[in-house]
Amino acid sequence: MRDVSAHPYMANSVPAIQQEMLDAIGVTSIEELFAQIPRDHRLARPLDLPPALSERELRRHITDILARNTTTEVVNGHKQGQIDKLLPWNCPVE
C-alpha cells in the first residue's frame, strides 16, 4: 500500500515505497542492491547539499531559472534548416 504523504518530487523517499521497489527487483535491502559495488567506490559520507527549499522557494527558484530562457521565432538548426526553438539560458546562440 502506497503512502499518499510521499514527497511530491521524491515518492520513493517513503520506506514502504522503497521496499515495494526492492521487492519488484528481487532484493531485500538497499545494501543488497549495492553489494556488487566495492565499498571503496561508494560515497562514505553524506552528500554535500544545500538545505532543502520550501515548495514556494523551489517554485520561485525554478521560475527564475526558466525566465532566463530565450524564445525565438526561428533559429538556424546547424545546417538542418530553420526550426522553431526554445533556447535554455545556458545555451549560446550562434
C-alpha contacts under 8 A as a table, 3 or more apart, distances in Angstrom:
res1	aa1	res2	aa2	distance
1	M	16	A	7.63
2	R	16	A	6.89
2	R	17	I	6.22
3	D	6	A	5.92
3	D	14	V	7.10
3	D	16	A	7.28
3	D	17	I	7.44
6	A	10	M	7.07
6	A	11	A	5.02
6	A	12	N	7.42
6	A	13	S	6.74
6	A	14	V	5.86
7	H	10	M	5.14
7	H	11	A	5.38
7	H	13	S	6.95
7	H	14	V	7.97
8	P	11	A	5.99
10	M	13	S	5.54
11	A	14	V	6.57
11	A	17	I	7.42
12	N	15	P	7.40
12	N	17	I	5.49
12	N	18	Q	5.44
13	S	17	I	7.36
13	S	18	Q	6.89
14	V	17	I	5.42
14	V	18	Q	6.28
15	P	18	Q	4.93
15	P	19	Q	6.13
16	A	19	Q	5.15
16	A	20	E	6.22
17	I	20	E	4.93
17	I	21	M	6.24
18	Q	21	M	5.18
18	Q	22	L	6.25
19	Q	22	L	4.97
19	Q	23	D	6.01
19	Q	28	T	7.57
19	Q	29	S	7.51
20	E	23	D	5.10
20	E	24	A	6.22
21	M	24	A	5.07
21	M	25	I	6.69
22	L	25	I	5.39
22	L	26	G	6.17
22	L	27	V	5.30
22	L	28	T	6.15
22	L	29	S	6.66
22	L	30	I	7.54
22	L	33	L	8.00
23	D	26	G	4.95
23	D	27	V	5.87
23	D	28	T	6.53
24	A	27	V	7.91
27	V	30	I	7.87
27	V	32	E	6.32
27	V	33	L	6.27
28	T	32	E	6.60
28	T	33	L	7.91
29	S	32	E	5.18
29	S	33	L	6.34
30	I	33	L	4.91
30	I	34	F	6.37
31	E	34	F	5.27
31	E	35	A	5.89
32	E	35	A	4.95
33	L	36	Q	7.63
34	F	37	I	5.52
35	A	38	P	7.29
37	I	41	H	6.71
37	I	42	R	7.21
38	P	41	H	5.43
38	P	42	R	6.93
39	R	42	R	5.25
40	D	43	L	7.87
43	L	46	P	7.61
53	L	56	R	7.83
53	L	57	E	5.56
53	L	58	L	5.60
54	S	57	E	5.09
54	S	58	L	6.03
55	E	58	L	5.15
55	E	59	R	6.23
56	R	59	R	5.20
56	R	60	R	6.24
57	E	60	R	5.10
57	E	61	H	6.06
58	L	61	H	5.02
58	L	62	I	6.12
59	R	62	I	5.22
59	R	63	T	5.96
60	R	63	T	5.05
60	R	64	D	6.08
61	H	64	D	5.18
61	H	65	I	6.38
62	I	65	I	5.09
62	I	66	L	6.10
63	T	66	L	5.04
63	T	67	A	6.02
64	D	67	A	5.13
64	D	68	R	6.93
65	I	68	R	5.59
65	I	69	N	7.57
65	I	89	W	7.82
66	L	69	N	5.53
66	L	88	P	7.71
66	L	89	W	7.73
68	R	88	P	7.22
68	R	89	W	4.91
69	N	86	L	7.11
69	N	87	L	5.66
69	N	88	P	4.60
69	N	89	W	4.35
70	T	86	L	6.17
70	T	87	L	5.14
70	T	88	P	6.55
70	T	89	W	6.49
71	T	85	K	6.73
71	T	86	L	4.83
71	T	87	L	6.19
72	T	75	V	6.69
72	T	84	D	6.98
72	T	85	K	6.06
72	T	86	L	6.41
72	T	87	L	7.59
73	E	84	D	5.85
73	E	85	K	7.10
74	V	82	Q	6.13
74	V	83	I	5.55
74	V	84	D	4.75
74	V	85	K	6.49
75	V	82	Q	5.66
75	V	83	I	5.66
75	V	84	D	6.21
75	V	85	K	6.30
76	N	79	K	7.30
76	N	80	Q	7.47
76	N	81	G	6.06
76	N	82	Q	4.53
76	N	83	I	6.42
77	G	80	Q	4.95
77	G	81	G	5.49
77	G	82	Q	5.45
77	G	83	I	6.08
78	H	81	G	7.15
87	L	91	C	6.46
88	P	91	C	5.61
89	W	92	P	7.78
